[in-house]
Amino acid sequence: MNCTGMDKRVNTVADQLRDAIRGCGESVYAVAKGAGVDASVLGRFVRSERGINLGTAAKVCAYLGLTLICSAGPQYSPGSRQQPR
C-alpha cells in the first residue's frame, strides 16, 4: 500500500531485469552462460527466490544490451551527502 491507501505496483530495477531476461528469447541458462554468471543464481533470481548483486546484474545487462537510466524519482547527485529517500 502506498500513503494514499491504494495498491501501487512498483516496477523495480529487479522486476525490469527479470522481465528482460524472460522476454529476450533465450533460456535463463543461455543468458547466464552468455553473461558469464552462475546459471543457478540467475535462475533463482528470475523465479524471485533471491536477489543478485550489482556485478551480476551488470554482466546480464551488458549481455542483453541493456542500459540502466534514471527516469524518475528524487534527484541525487553522486557527490552530494544527501541520500535519496
Chimera marker file (.cmm) of the C-alpha trace (Angstrom):
<marker_set name="trace">
<marker id="1" x="0.000" y="0.000" z="0.000" r="1" g="1" b="0" radius="0.5"/>
<marker id="2" x="1.166" y="3.498" z="-0.620" r="1" g="1" b="0" radius="0.5"/>
<marker id="3" x="0.437" y="6.572" z="1.510" r="1" g="1" b="0" radius="0.5"/>
<marker id="4" x="-2.973" y="7.107" z="-0.087" r="1" g="1" b="0" radius="0.5"/>
<marker id="5" x="-4.064" y="3.610" z="0.839" r="1" g="1" b="0" radius="0.5"/>
<marker id="6" x="-4.183" y="2.354" z="-2.754" r="1" g="1" b="0" radius="0.5"/>
<marker id="7" x="-2.119" y="-0.521" z="-4.053" r="1" g="1" b="0" radius="0.5"/>
<marker id="8" x="0.531" y="0.586" z="-6.482" r="1" g="1" b="0" radius="0.5"/>
<marker id="9" x="2.927" y="-1.902" z="-8.017" r="1" g="1" b="0" radius="0.5"/>
<marker id="10" x="6.430" y="-0.537" z="-8.235" r="1" g="1" b="0" radius="0.5"/>
<marker id="11" x="8.313" y="-1.746" z="-11.287" r="1" g="1" b="0" radius="0.5"/>
<marker id="12" x="11.700" y="-2.069" z="-9.637" r="1" g="1" b="0" radius="0.5"/>
<marker id="13" x="15.029" y="-2.445" z="-11.425" r="1" g="1" b="0" radius="0.5"/>
<marker id="14" x="14.966" y="-6.121" z="-10.425" r="1" g="1" b="0" radius="0.5"/>
<marker id="15" x="11.468" y="-6.543" z="-11.908" r="1" g="1" b="0" radius="0.5"/>
<marker id="16" x="12.578" y="-4.884" z="-15.138" r="1" g="1" b="0" radius="0.5"/>
<marker id="17" x="15.663" y="-7.103" z="-15.366" r="1" g="1" b="0" radius="0.5"/>
<marker id="18" x="13.592" y="-10.239" z="-14.733" r="1" g="1" b="0" radius="0.5"/>
<marker id="19" x="11.178" y="-9.185" z="-17.488" r="1" g="1" b="0" radius="0.5"/>
<marker id="20" x="14.058" y="-8.531" z="-19.885" r="1" g="1" b="0" radius="0.5"/>
<marker id="21" x="15.569" y="-11.956" z="-19.208" r="1" g="1" b="0" radius="0.5"/>
<marker id="22" x="12.217" y="-13.695" z="-19.676" r="1" g="1" b="0" radius="0.5"/>
<marker id="23" x="11.456" y="-11.752" z="-22.847" r="1" g="1" b="0" radius="0.5"/>
<marker id="24" x="14.818" y="-11.971" z="-24.594" r="1" g="1" b="0" radius="0.5"/>
<marker id="25" x="14.052" y="-15.186" z="-26.475" r="1" g="1" b="0" radius="0.5"/>
<marker id="26" x="16.789" y="-17.228" z="-24.798" r="1" g="1" b="0" radius="0.5"/>
<marker id="27" x="16.664" y="-19.626" z="-21.885" r="1" g="1" b="0" radius="0.5"/>
<marker id="28" x="17.821" y="-18.420" z="-18.488" r="1" g="1" b="0" radius="0.5"/>
<marker id="29" x="20.671" y="-20.920" z="-18.778" r="1" g="1" b="0" radius="0.5"/>
<marker id="30" x="21.769" y="-19.441" z="-22.126" r="1" g="1" b="0" radius="0.5"/>
<marker id="31" x="21.638" y="-15.895" z="-20.746" r="1" g="1" b="0" radius="0.5"/>
<marker id="32" x="23.674" y="-16.923" z="-17.708" r="1" g="1" b="0" radius="0.5"/>
<marker id="33" x="26.321" y="-18.667" z="-19.779" r="1" g="1" b="0" radius="0.5"/>
<marker id="34" x="26.461" y="-15.822" z="-22.279" r="1" g="1" b="0" radius="0.5"/>
<marker id="35" x="26.816" y="-13.276" z="-19.491" r="1" g="1" b="0" radius="0.5"/>
<marker id="36" x="29.368" y="-15.349" z="-17.617" r="1" g="1" b="0" radius="0.5"/>
<marker id="37" x="27.318" y="-15.749" z="-14.461" r="1" g="1" b="0" radius="0.5"/>
<marker id="38" x="26.215" y="-18.778" z="-12.478" r="1" g="1" b="0" radius="0.5"/>
<marker id="39" x="23.091" y="-20.273" z="-14.049" r="1" g="1" b="0" radius="0.5"/>
<marker id="40" x="21.613" y="-21.409" z="-10.721" r="1" g="1" b="0" radius="0.5"/>
<marker id="41" x="21.983" y="-17.912" z="-9.255" r="1" g="1" b="0" radius="0.5"/>
<marker id="42" x="20.301" y="-16.340" z="-12.276" r="1" g="1" b="0" radius="0.5"/>
<marker id="43" x="17.551" y="-18.968" z="-12.270" r="1" g="1" b="0" radius="0.5"/>
<marker id="44" x="16.711" y="-18.286" z="-8.620" r="1" g="1" b="0" radius="0.5"/>
<marker id="45" x="16.731" y="-14.545" z="-9.330" r="1" g="1" b="0" radius="0.5"/>
<marker id="46" x="14.301" y="-14.900" z="-12.250" r="1" g="1" b="0" radius="0.5"/>
<marker id="47" x="11.994" y="-17.000" z="-10.057" r="1" g="1" b="0" radius="0.5"/>
<marker id="48" x="12.172" y="-14.233" z="-7.381" r="1" g="1" b="0" radius="0.5"/>
<marker id="49" x="13.714" y="-16.642" z="-4.894" r="1" g="1" b="0" radius="0.5"/>
<marker id="50" x="16.742" y="-14.387" z="-4.303" r="1" g="1" b="0" radius="0.5"/>
<marker id="51" x="18.361" y="-11.157" z="-5.371" r="1" g="1" b="0" radius="0.5"/>
<marker id="52" x="21.576" y="-10.697" z="-7.290" r="1" g="1" b="0" radius="0.5"/>
<marker id="53" x="24.485" y="-8.376" z="-6.689" r="1" g="1" b="0" radius="0.5"/>
<marker id="54" x="25.188" y="-5.349" z="-8.831" r="1" g="1" b="0" radius="0.5"/>
<marker id="55" x="28.128" y="-7.032" z="-10.577" r="1" g="1" b="0" radius="0.5"/>
<marker id="56" x="25.962" y="-9.918" z="-11.722" r="1" g="1" b="0" radius="0.5"/>
<marker id="57" x="23.216" y="-7.548" z="-12.834" r="1" g="1" b="0" radius="0.5"/>
<marker id="58" x="25.769" y="-5.505" z="-14.790" r="1" g="1" b="0" radius="0.5"/>
<marker id="59" x="27.025" y="-8.606" z="-16.622" r="1" g="1" b="0" radius="0.5"/>
<marker id="60" x="23.485" y="-9.657" z="-17.536" r="1" g="1" b="0" radius="0.5"/>
<marker id="61" x="22.631" y="-6.132" z="-18.674" r="1" g="1" b="0" radius="0.5"/>
<marker id="62" x="25.759" y="-5.984" z="-20.831" r="1" g="1" b="0" radius="0.5"/>
<marker id="63" x="24.921" y="-9.336" z="-22.406" r="1" g="1" b="0" radius="0.5"/>
<marker id="64" x="21.341" y="-8.271" z="-23.146" r="1" g="1" b="0" radius="0.5"/>
<marker id="65" x="22.403" y="-4.821" z="-24.375" r="1" g="1" b="0" radius="0.5"/>
<marker id="66" x="20.564" y="-3.012" z="-21.577" r="1" g="1" b="0" radius="0.5"/>
<marker id="67" x="21.491" y="0.335" z="-20.068" r="1" g="1" b="0" radius="0.5"/>
<marker id="68" x="20.417" y="1.492" z="-16.637" r="1" g="1" b="0" radius="0.5"/>
<marker id="69" x="18.988" y="5.004" z="-16.699" r="1" g="1" b="0" radius="0.5"/>
<marker id="70" x="17.297" y="7.175" z="-14.116" r="1" g="1" b="0" radius="0.5"/>
<marker id="71" x="13.984" y="8.406" z="-15.448" r="1" g="1" b="0" radius="0.5"/>
<marker id="72" x="12.031" y="9.360" z="-12.328" r="1" g="1" b="0" radius="0.5"/>
<marker id="73" x="12.257" y="9.817" z="-8.623" r="1" g="1" b="0" radius="0.5"/>
<marker id="74" x="14.269" y="12.091" z="-6.413" r="1" g="1" b="0" radius="0.5"/>
<marker id="75" x="17.273" y="13.744" z="-7.919" r="1" g="1" b="0" radius="0.5"/>
<marker id="76" x="20.544" y="12.520" z="-6.480" r="1" g="1" b="0" radius="0.5"/>
<marker id="77" x="23.993" y="13.819" z="-7.190" r="1" g="1" b="0" radius="0.5"/>
<marker id="78" x="26.724" y="11.201" z="-6.541" r="1" g="1" b="0" radius="0.5"/>
<marker id="79" x="28.933" y="13.868" z="-4.915" r="1" g="1" b="0" radius="0.5"/>
<marker id="80" x="26.282" y="15.114" z="-2.515" r="1" g="1" b="0" radius="0.5"/>
<marker id="81" x="25.969" y="13.988" z="1.070" r="1" g="1" b="0" radius="0.5"/>
<marker id="82" x="22.177" y="13.809" z="0.898" r="1" g="1" b="0" radius="0.5"/>
<marker id="83" x="20.944" y="10.310" z="0.120" r="1" g="1" b="0" radius="0.5"/>
<marker id="84" x="17.781" y="9.654" z="-1.899" r="1" g="1" b="0" radius="0.5"/>
<marker id="85" x="14.719" y="8.773" z="0.165" r="1" g="1" b="0" radius="0.5"/>
<link id1="1" id2="2" r="1" g="1" b="0" radius="0.2"/>
<link id1="2" id2="3" r="1" g="1" b="0" radius="0.2"/>
<link id1="3" id2="4" r="1" g="1" b="0" radius="0.2"/>
<link id1="4" id2="5" r="1" g="1" b="0" radius="0.2"/>
<link id1="5" id2="6" r="1" g="1" b="0" radius="0.2"/>
<link id1="6" id2="7" r="1" g="1" b="0" radius="0.2"/>
<link id1="7" id2="8" r="1" g="1" b="0" radius="0.2"/>
<link id1="8" id2="9" r="1" g="1" b="0" radius="0.2"/>
<link id1="9" id2="10" r="1" g="1" b="0" radius="0.2"/>
<link id1="10" id2="11" r="1" g="1" b="0" radius="0.2"/>
<link id1="11" id2="12" r="1" g="1" b="0" radius="0.2"/>
<link id1="12" id2="13" r="1" g="1" b="0" radius="0.2"/>
<link id1="13" id2="14" r="1" g="1" b="0" radius="0.2"/>
<link id1="14" id2="15" r="1" g="1" b="0" radius="0.2"/>
<link id1="15" id2="16" r="1" g="1" b="0" radius="0.2"/>
<link id1="16" id2="17" r="1" g="1" b="0" radius="0.2"/>
<link id1="17" id2="18" r="1" g="1" b="0" radius="0.2"/>
<link id1="18" id2="19" r="1" g="1" b="0" radius="0.2"/>
<link id1="19" id2="20" r="1" g="1" b="0" radius="0.2"/>
<link id1="20" id2="21" r="1" g="1" b="0" radius="0.2"/>
<link id1="21" id2="22" r="1" g="1" b="0" radius="0.2"/>
<link id1="22" id2="23" r="1" g="1" b="0" radius="0.2"/>
<link id1="23" id2="24" r="1" g="1" b="0" radius="0.2"/>
<link id1="24" id2="25" r="1" g="1" b="0" radius="0.2"/>
<link id1="25" id2="26" r="1" g="1" b="0" radius="0.2"/>
<link id1="26" id2="27" r="1" g="1" b="0" radius="0.2"/>
<link id1="27" id2="28" r="1" g="1" b="0" radius="0.2"/>
<link id1="28" id2="29" r="1" g="1" b="0" radius="0.2"/>
<link id1="29" id2="30" r="1" g="1" b="0" radius="0.2"/>
<link id1="30" id2="31" r="1" g="1" b="0" radius="0.2"/>
<link id1="31" id2="32" r="1" g="1" b="0" radius="0.2"/>
<link id1="32" id2="33" r="1" g="1" b="0" radius="0.2"/>
<link id1="33" id2="34" r="1" g="1" b="0" radius="0.2"/>
<link id1="34" id2="35" r="1" g="1" b="0" radius="0.2"/>
<link id1="35" id2="36" r="1" g="1" b="0" radius="0.2"/>
<link id1="36" id2="37" r="1" g="1" b="0" radius="0.2"/>
<link id1="37" id2="38" r="1" g="1" b="0" radius="0.2"/>
<link id1="38" id2="39" r="1" g="1" b="0" radius="0.2"/>
<link id1="39" id2="40" r="1" g="1" b="0" radius="0.2"/>
<link id1="40" id2="41" r="1" g="1" b="0" radius="0.2"/>
<link id1="41" id2="42" r="1" g="1" b="0" radius="0.2"/>
<link id1="42" id2="43" r="1" g="1" b="0" radius="0.2"/>
<link id1="43" id2="44" r="1" g="1" b="0" radius="0.2"/>
<link id1="44" id2="45" r="1" g="1" b="0" radius="0.2"/>
<link id1="45" id2="46" r="1" g="1" b="0" radius="0.2"/>
<link id1="46" id2="47" r="1" g="1" b="0" radius="0.2"/>
<link id1="47" id2="48" r="1" g="1" b="0" radius="0.2"/>
<link id1="48" id2="49" r="1" g="1" b="0" radius="0.2"/>
<link id1="49" id2="50" r="1" g="1" b="0" radius="0.2"/>
<link id1="50" id2="51" r="1" g="1" b="0" radius="0.2"/>
<link id1="51" id2="52" r="1" g="1" b="0" radius="0.2"/>
<link id1="52" id2="53" r="1" g="1" b="0" radius="0.2"/>
<link id1="53" id2="54" r="1" g="1" b="0" radius="0.2"/>
<link id1="54" id2="55" r="1" g="1" b="0" radius="0.2"/>
<link id1="55" id2="56" r="1" g="1" b="0" radius="0.2"/>
<link id1="56" id2="57" r="1" g="1" b="0" radius="0.2"/>
<link id1="57" id2="58" r="1" g="1" b="0" radius="0.2"/>
<link id1="58" id2="59" r="1" g="1" b="0" radius="0.2"/>
<link id1="59" id2="60" r="1" g="1" b="0" radius="0.2"/>
<link id1="60" id2="61" r="1" g="1" b="0" radius="0.2"/>
<link id1="61" id2="62" r="1" g="1" b="0" radius="0.2"/>
<link id1="62" id2="63" r="1" g="1" b="0" radius="0.2"/>
<link id1="63" id2="64" r="1" g="1" b="0" radius="0.2"/>
<link id1="64" id2="65" r="1" g="1" b="0" radius="0.2"/>
<link id1="65" id2="66" r="1" g="1" b="0" radius="0.2"/>
<link id1="66" id2="67" r="1" g="1" b="0" radius="0.2"/>
<link id1="67" id2="68" r="1" g="1" b="0" radius="0.2"/>
<link id1="68" id2="69" r="1" g="1" b="0" radius="0.2"/>
<link id1="69" id2="70" r="1" g="1" b="0" radius="0.2"/>
<link id1="70" id2="71" r="1" g="1" b="0" radius="0.2"/>
<link id1="71" id2="72" r="1" g="1" b="0" radius="0.2"/>
<link id1="72" id2="73" r="1" g="1" b="0" radius="0.2"/>
<link id1="73" id2="74" r="1" g="1" b="0" radius="0.2"/>
<link id1="74" id2="75" r="1" g="1" b="0" radius="0.2"/>
<link id1="75" id2="76" r="1" g="1" b="0" radius="0.2"/>
<link id1="76" id2="77" r="1" g="1" b="0" radius="0.2"/>
<link id1="77" id2="78" r="1" g="1" b="0" radius="0.2"/>
<link id1="78" id2="79" r="1" g="1" b="0" radius="0.2"/>
<link id1="79" id2="80" r="1" g="1" b="0" radius="0.2"/>
<link id1="80" id2="81" r="1" g="1" b="0" radius="0.2"/>
<link id1="81" id2="82" r="1" g="1" b="0" radius="0.2"/>
<link id1="82" id2="83" r="1" g="1" b="0" radius="0.2"/>
<link id1="83" id2="84" r="1" g="1" b="0" radius="0.2"/>
<link id1="84" id2="85" r="1" g="1" b="0" radius="0.2"/>
</marker_set>
